[in-house]
Amino acid sequence: MTRTPPVKLAHIVLRTTRFVEMKEWYKLVLMAAPVFEDDHLSFLTYDEEHHRIAVLGMNSLDEPRPGTAGVDHVAFTFADLQALAAN
């Protein structure tokens, strides 16, 4: 089987204690619109995808320290299931 790269980056999910600031920044910088929002979760997109960025506000998180990772997950879209399985 031949390996192939993803077709595109599907979405990124971020956890934060600065929910309002982060979702507003992505709206501004990516010209993204909310598909769904409540007081703790925002799904944002700038194209036909259901969401490109999800921001999850969690006040119980510790503030990040130097050397600490913070991304919840990143998803990629492959052309089809065979391309995904081949990788």
Sequence and secondary structure as in RCSB ss.txt:
>XXXX:A:sequence
MTRTPPVKLAHIVLRTTRFVEMKEWYKLVLMAAPVFEDDHLSFLTYDEEHHRIAVLGMNSLDEPRPGTAGVDHVA
FTFADLQALAAN
>XXXX:A:secstr
      SEEEEEEEEES HHHHHHHHHHHHT EEEEE SSEEEEESSSSS SEEEEE TTS    TT   EEEEE
EE SSHHHHHH 
